[in-house]
Amino acid sequence: MNMGQSLVIKGELAGGEDLTLDGRVEGKVSLPDHVLTVGANATLNSEIVAKVVIILGTVRGNVTAKEKLELRAGGTMDGQLNTPKVAMAEGSTFNGKIEMPKKPEKAA
């Protein structure tokens, strides 16, 4: 689902499908089993929980990405990040702290 750049959301946003945001969001975004893409025109002042987070725009707040976070060229993140995998492109900006939990090892 795509949400255009003219949208402004204040409050909690939760869903059961992949989501691309290009507008402004203030509040919690919860997509624990899906992909959140923050478009190049988007500004999120949010706490984010998602399986995968892809940032092309601006995110201010704490992010938990269960599988990985991709900070692409032109993307900006300010806040605490908790994820097992991180990819940051040249031309992206990150200010904050990264925690990278280890995945539990499988028993032999």
VMD Tcl script that draws the C-alpha trace (Angstrom):
set ca {
  {0.00 0.00 0.00}
  {1.24 3.51 -0.81}
  {0.40 6.63 1.19}
  {1.09 9.85 -0.72}
  {3.15 12.87 0.25}
  {0.12 15.10 0.96}
  {-0.98 12.85 3.85}
  {-0.38 13.81 7.48}
  {-0.98 11.11 10.09}
  {-0.95 11.78 13.85}
  {-1.43 8.77 16.09}
  {-0.79 5.05 15.74}
  {-0.49 3.27 12.41}
  {-0.59 -0.55 12.32}
  {-1.03 -2.94 9.45}
  {-0.77 -6.43 8.05}
  {0.85 -5.67 4.70}
  {3.92 -3.94 3.25}
  {3.62 -0.15 3.32}
  {5.28 2.79 1.54}
  {4.91 6.20 3.19}
  {5.62 9.47 1.39}
  {3.81 11.86 3.72}
  {4.30 12.98 7.31}
  {3.71 10.71 10.31}
  {3.82 11.58 14.01}
  {3.26 8.57 16.24}
  {3.91 4.84 16.38}
  {4.18 2.72 13.21}
  {3.79 -1.03 13.74}
  {4.28 -3.54 10.90}
  {6.02 -6.38 12.78}
  {5.76 -8.92 9.96}
  {6.06 -6.60 6.96}
  {8.26 -4.11 5.10}
  {8.04 -0.37 5.77}
  {9.49 1.90 3.08}
  {9.96 5.55 4.04}
  {9.80 7.37 0.71}
  {12.14 10.18 -0.32}
  {9.47 12.83 0.46}
  {8.47 11.34 3.83}
  {9.18 12.66 7.32}
  {8.43 10.36 10.25}
  {8.66 11.45 13.88}
  {7.88 7.97 15.06}
  {8.67 4.86 16.99}
  {8.85 2.16 14.30}
  {8.59 -1.62 14.57}
  {8.75 -3.62 11.31}
  {10.32 -6.73 9.81}
  {12.35 -4.66 7.32}
  {12.72 -0.87 7.23}
  {13.95 0.93 4.09}
  {14.64 4.66 4.52}
  {14.92 7.08 1.60}
  {13.41 10.06 3.47}
  {13.72 11.23 7.10}
  {13.08 9.27 10.30}
  {13.37 10.78 13.78}
  {12.77 8.25 16.55}
  {13.60 4.73 17.64}
  {13.46 1.92 15.09}
  {13.26 -1.83 15.64}
  {13.75 -3.78 12.41}
  {13.41 -7.50 13.08}
  {15.43 -8.57 10.00}
  {17.27 -5.52 8.63}
  {17.37 -1.77 8.04}
  {18.47 -0.20 4.76}
  {19.42 3.48 4.88}
  {19.65 4.49 1.22}
  {21.34 7.48 -0.42}
  {19.55 10.66 0.65}
  {17.96 8.94 3.65}
  {18.37 10.30 7.19}
  {17.80 8.66 10.55}
  {18.13 10.25 14.00}
  {17.52 7.88 16.91}
  {18.21 4.46 18.33}
  {18.26 1.46 15.99}
  {17.82 -2.16 17.04}
  {18.32 -4.69 14.22}
  {20.52 -7.70 13.39}
  {21.53 -6.30 9.94}
  {22.23 -2.76 8.73}
  {23.06 -1.44 5.25}
  {23.97 2.25 4.88}
  {24.57 3.72 1.45}
  {27.01 6.47 0.65}
  {25.10 9.74 0.88}
  {22.91 8.62 3.79}
  {23.03 10.15 7.28}
  {22.71 8.38 10.64}
  {22.87 10.03 14.06}
  {22.26 7.84 17.09}
  {22.99 4.43 18.52}
  {22.86 0.98 16.93}
  {22.22 -2.23 18.84}
  {22.71 -5.43 16.84}
  {21.33 -8.41 18.74}
  {22.65 -11.83 17.85}
  {20.19 -14.33 16.50}
  {19.86 -17.39 18.74}
  {22.02 -20.28 17.58}
  {20.24 -23.46 16.52}
  {20.86 -26.54 18.64}
  {22.85 -29.28 16.92}
}
mol new
graphics top color blue
foreach p $ca { graphics top sphere $p radius 0.5 }
foreach p [lrange $ca 0 end-1] q [lrange $ca 1 end] { graphics top cylinder $p $q radius 0.2 }
display resetview
